[in-house]
Amino acid sequence: MGYIVEQFVSKNGRKPVMEFILEQDEDTREWLLSGIRQLGLNNGMIRNQNLETKHIRNKIFELKFKKLAVRILFSYHPVKRKIILLLHGVVKKRDALKPSDISVAEERYSIVKESGLV
């Protein structure tokens, strides 16, 4: 059975990862949505020819699309079991993620941990 994949939802109701996905072209959107489904089915651990998950820092992981310069940063929910929480989407233009992108994901994780928002 896999994990449930949920999105971070801000206090004002925004879903930044879905907004990021919708900003992409149709082919990229399809890749992203398919990768996110696989993330849930594989309990957050993927390593194949198209996708890879990798620990970034603290509680933050990335879903790496090998054929795209796109990353989805995620974490496991701090309270609820078997839930993956999508935190931030980014177009990666260089080898390393920007520290500011990692900080955004960590801040959103902290908000969820402190308030229970999902």
Summary of the structure (lengths in Angstrom):
residues: 118
radius of gyration: 13.1
end to end distance: 21.3
largest distance: 37.8
contacts: 338
relative contact order: 0.21
helix: 35%
strand: 29%
